[in-house]
Amino acid sequence: MLDDRAKLLLKALVERYIADGQPIGSRTLSRASGLELSPATIRNVMSDLEELGLIASPHTSAGRIPTARGYRLFVDTMLTVQQGQFATQRLAPDQPQKVISNAANLLSSLSNFVGVVISPRRTTLFRHIEFLRLSDRRLLVIIVSPEGDVQNRVIFTGQDYSQEQLVEAANYLNANYKGLTIEQVRERLKHEVESLRSEIATLMQAAVVASSDAISETQDEVVISGERNLLAVTDFSSDMSHLRRAFELFEEKAQLMRLLDIAGQAEGVRIFIGGESKVVPFEDLSIVSAPYEVDGQIVGTLGVIGPTRMPYDRMIQIVDITSKLVSNALSHHK
């Protein structure tokens, strides 16, 4: 699509715009690229790049700025990353939630933007379960994990059970389902529900739902650090509507979860550039993200959110090293 000269000029324009934040004119681009080309030749190439949708001209300037498509081409084909700059950073093994919080702070402090981490997806194991009859069709479910964590949940059933029936059901469940995760129990129930006695199947399904609900209520799924850093970013501070939209995204944690969940579906660092797709709904924001692991299994995602005009090479390093630090800290914590 582009010849080498056009690629070099686009690369120089993106790098200069990221550094300065000002639209790039032909003379500036000539100096930045190091090519001995006439201003007329550079203007012709810039015109071609604009027709391809890679750069655009703001109304207030004769210079050009990268578009989302231009950033994407730059990131995918022209970006070079130097490794090892942040090798001295550490995340000490600790309680998982503290590791996550420290990681969000680390991402924010290194990037000077916003650090976001999705907490590890917890899988609760059953060690013991009890049902306690509170009143007609109203039960207390008590679920104990292997670590001793206790979850209590009040549920309502379609029929009434005696305490003797509840004890019998709990004994069966403890004998046949303990040590399994909620997901494993849910999957087994799909195949075994017809062979189980109806009251046991019904109570087990109710217990699975109750346990899932308890986890979702107690788990802080998204940890955000450094939102105020955006106040110092010229791209946002000069336009309060941009800043307001960014803060609305941080408040809508469900949307952040969806964004980072998409990133967690692939290995390695991924870059989402605002305006190029529906993944990132705001043209002003980009996300650099990566999944992290516990004992070799991907359990969450972390990343940096900042302006589209961000130093992507540096952000890639920050996110990559932090994902490795989190993986190590959580895998070593037992």
C-alpha positions in Angstrom: 0.0 0.0 0.0 2.8 2.4 0.9 6.3 2.7 -0.5 9.3 2.9 1.7 9.4 6.7 1.5 5.8 7.1 2.5 6.3 4.7 5.4 9.3 6.6 6.7 7.5 9.9 6.5 4.5 8.4 8.3 6.7 7.0 11.0 8.5 10.3 11.5 5.2 12.2 11.6 3.7 9.9 14.3 6.8 9.9 16.4 7.1 13.6 16.2 3.4 14.2 17.0 3.6 11.8 20.0 6.6 13.7 21.3 5.3 17.3 20.7 1.6 17.1 20.4 1.5 19.7 17.6 0.3 19.2 14.0 3.3 18.4 11.8 4.1 20.6 8.8 6.2 19.6 5.7 9.3 21.5 6.9 9.2 19.9 10.3 8.6 16.5 8.8 11.5 16.9 6.4 13.9 17.6 9.3 12.4 14.7 11.4 12.6 12.1 8.7 16.2 13.0 7.7 15.2 12.6 4.0 16.5 15.2 1.5 13.2 15.9 -0.2 11.7 19.1 -1.3 8.8 20.6 0.6 6.7 20.1 -2.5 7.5 16.3 -2.6 6.7 15.9 1.1 3.4 17.8 0.7 2.5 15.4 -2.1 3.3 12.4 0.0 1.3 13.8 2.9 -1.6 14.4 0.6 -1.4 10.7 -0.4 -1.3 9.7 3.2 -4.4 11.9 3.9 -6.3 10.3 1.1 -5.6 6.9 2.5 -7.0 8.0 5.9 -3.7 7.7 7.7 -3.3 11.4 8.7 -5.7 14.3 8.9 -5.5 18.1 8.9 -7.0 19.9 12.0 -9.1 22.9 11.1 -6.8 25.3 13.0 -3.5 24.2 11.4 -1.9 23.5 8.1 0.0 20.6 9.7 -1.2 17.0 9.9 -1.9 14.6 12.8 -2.2 10.8 12.8 -5.6 9.2 12.6 -6.6 6.0 14.4 -5.8 4.1 11.2 -2.4 5.8 11.0 -1.6 4.9 14.6 -2.6 1.3 13.9 -0.3 1.0 10.9 2.5 2.6 13.0 2.0 0.2 15.9 1.7 -2.9 13.8 4.5 -2.4 11.3 6.8 0.4 12.4 7.2 0.3 16.2 10.4 -0.9 17.7 10.6 -1.7 21.4 13.8 -1.7 23.5 13.7 -4.3 26.3 15.0 -4.2 29.8 14.4 -0.6 30.8 12.2 -1.5 33.8 13.9 -4.7 34.9 14.7 -3.3 38.4 11.0 -3.1 39.4 9.6 -5.7 41.7 6.2 -6.9 43.0 6.6 -8.9 46.2 4.5 -12.0 46.7 1.6 -11.1 49.0 -2.1 -11.5 49.4 -3.6 -11.6 45.9 -5.7 -8.4 46.3 -2.7 -6.5 47.5 -0.6 -7.7 44.6 -3.3 -6.5 42.2 -3.5 -3.1 44.0 0.3 -2.7 43.9 0.3 -3.6 40.2 -2.3 -0.9 39.3 -0.2 1.6 41.2 3.0 0.5 39.4 1.4 0.7 36.0 0.1 4.2 36.8 3.4 5.5 38.3 5.6 4.1 35.4 3.3 5.3 32.6 2.0 8.6 34.2 -1.4 7.5 32.9 -4.1 5.2 34.3 -3.3 1.7 35.5 -6.1 -0.9 35.4 -6.1 -4.5 36.6 -8.9 -7.1 36.5 -8.6 -9.2 39.7 -8.0 -13.0 39.3 -11.1 -14.9 38.4 -11.8 -16.9 41.6 -12.9 -20.5 41.4 -14.4 -21.6 44.7 -14.0 -25.2 45.8 -16.5 -27.0 47.9 -15.1 -28.6 51.1 -18.3 -28.6 53.0 -21.9 -27.5 52.4 -24.9 -27.2 54.8 -28.5 -26.2 54.4 -30.4 -24.7 57.3 -34.2 -24.3 57.2 -35.1 -20.8 58.2 -38.9 -20.9 57.4 -41.2 -22.2 54.7 -39.3 -22.3 51.4 -36.5 -20.2 52.9 -33.1 -21.7 53.5 -29.6 -20.6 54.5 -26.8 -22.1 52.4 -23.4 -22.4 54.1 -20.5 -23.2 51.8 -17.0 -23.7 53.2 -13.9 -23.6 50.9 -10.7 -25.7 51.4 -9.1 -22.5 52.8 -11.8 -22.2 55.4 -13.6 -19.3 53.7 -17.3 -19.4 54.6 -20.1 -18.0 52.4 -23.6 -17.7 53.7 -26.5 -17.1 51.4 -30.3 -17.0 51.9 -32.2 -18.7 49.1 -35.9 -19.2 48.4 -37.1 -22.6 47.0 -40.1 -23.6 45.1 -41.0 -26.2 47.7 -40.6 -26.7 51.4 -38.0 -29.1 52.9 -37.7 -30.6 56.3 -34.5 -30.3 58.1 -34.0 -34.0 57.8 -34.2 -33.7 54.0 -31.7 -30.9 54.0 -29.2 -32.9 56.1 -29.6 -35.9 53.8 -29.0 -33.7 50.7 -26.0 -32.0 52.3 -24.4 -35.4 53.2 -24.9 -36.6 49.6 -23.4 -33.4 48.2 -20.4 -33.4 50.5 -19.7 -37.0 49.7 -19.9 -36.6 45.9 -19.1 -33.0 45.0 -16.5 -31.7 47.5 -13.2 -30.6 46.0 -14.9 -29.5 42.8 -15.1 -25.9 41.5 -18.5 -24.2 41.0 -17.9 -24.5 37.2 -17.2 -28.3 37.5 -20.3 -28.8 39.7 -22.4 -26.8 37.2 -21.1 -29.0 34.3 -21.7 -32.3 36.1 -25.2 -31.2 37.1 -26.0 -30.8 33.4 -25.4 -34.5 32.9 -26.5 -35.9 36.3 -29.6 -33.9 37.0 -32.0 -36.6 35.7 -30.4 -39.4 37.7 -30.3 -37.4 41.0 -33.3 -37.3 43.3 -35.2 -34.2 42.6 -34.7 -32.5 45.9 -30.9 -33.1 45.8 -30.7 -31.7 42.2 -32.7 -28.7 43.1 -30.8 -27.9 46.2 -27.4 -28.4 44.4 -28.4 -26.0 41.6 -29.6 -23.5 44.2 -26.2 -23.8 46.0 -24.3 -23.2 42.8 -26.2 -20.1 42.0 -25.9 -18.8 45.6 -22.1 -19.4 45.7 -21.7 -17.6 42.3 -23.7 -14.7 43.5 -21.7 -14.4 46.7 -18.4 -14.4 44.8 -19.6 -11.6 42.5 -20.7 -9.5 45.4 -17.5 -9.8 47.5 -14.9 -9.6 44.7 -13.5 -6.2 43.7 -13.1 -7.1 40.0 -11.5 -3.9 38.6 -8.8 -2.0 40.3 -8.0 1.5 38.9 -5.1 3.8 39.8 -4.0 7.2 38.5 -7.2 8.7 37.0 -6.0 12.1 38.1 -2.9 11.7 35.9 -5.1 12.5 32.9 -5.6 16.1 34.3 -2.0 16.7 33.3 -2.4 15.4 29.8 -2.8 18.3 27.4 -5.1 16.3 25.1 -7.7 16.1 27.9 -7.1 19.2 30.0 -7.7 21.4 26.9 -11.1 19.9 26.4 -13.2 19.1 29.5 -15.7 17.0 27.5 -12.9 14.6 26.6 -11.8 14.4 30.2 -15.4 13.9 31.3 -15.9 11.0 28.9 -12.7 9.4 30.1 -13.8 9.5 33.8 -17.3 8.2 32.8 -15.5 5.1 31.4 -13.6 4.6 34.7 -16.9 4.8 36.6 -18.5 2.3 34.3 -16.4 -0.7 35.5 -18.6 -3.2 33.5 -17.4 -1.5 30.3 -13.8 -1.6 31.4 -14.3 -5.3 32.2 -15.5 -6.0 28.7 -12.6 -4.1 27.1 -10.0 -5.9 29.2 -11.7 -9.3 28.8 -11.3 -9.0 25.0 -7.6 -8.3 25.6 -7.3 -11.4 27.8 -8.4 -13.7 25.0 -5.0 -13.6 23.4 -1.4 -14.0 24.6 1.0 -11.1 24.8 0.6 -7.4 24.7 -2.3 -6.0 22.7 -3.0 -2.4 21.7 -6.5 -1.0 21.2 -6.6 2.4 19.6 -9.6 4.7 20.2 -11.7 5.4 17.2 -10.7 2.4 15.0 -13.4 0.1 16.3 -16.1 -0.3 18.8 -13.7 -2.0 21.2 -12.6 1.4 22.5 -15.5 3.8 22.2 -13.6 7.1 22.6 -11.3 8.4 19.9 -9.2 10.1 22.6 -8.2 6.9 24.5 -6.0 4.0 23.7 -5.4 0.9 25.8 -2.2 -1.2 26.0 -3.0 -4.5 27.8 -1.8 -8.0 28.5 -3.0 -11.0 30.4 -1.3 -12.4 33.5 -1.2 -15.9 34.8 -1.2 -18.0 37.9 0.8 -21.2 37.6 0.6 -21.1 33.8 -3.1 -20.4 33.6 -4.4 -17.0 32.4 -6.6 -15.6 35.2 -6.8 -11.8 34.5 -5.8 -8.8 32.5 -4.0 -5.6 33.2 -3.2 -2.5 31.2 -2.5 1.2 30.8 -5.2 3.6 29.6 -4.1 6.9 28.2 -4.4 9.4 25.3 -4.2 8.1 21.8 -1.0 10.2 21.6 1.0 8.0 23.9 4.5 6.6 23.6 3.5 3.1 22.6 7.0 1.6 22.8 7.3 2.6 26.4 3.8 1.5 27.3 4.4 -1.9 25.8 7.4 -2.4 28.0 5.6 -1.2 31.1 2.6 -3.5 30.5 4.7 -6.5 29.5 7.0 -6.4 32.5 4.1 -5.7 34.9 2.2 -8.7 33.6 5.2 -10.9 34.3 5.7 -9.4 37.8 2.1 -10.1 38.7 2.3 -13.6 37.3 5.4 -14.3 39.3 4.0 -12.8 42.5 0.7 -14.6 42.4 2.2 -18.0 41.3 4.7 -17.9 44.2 2.0 -17.1 46.7 0.5 -20.2 48.3 
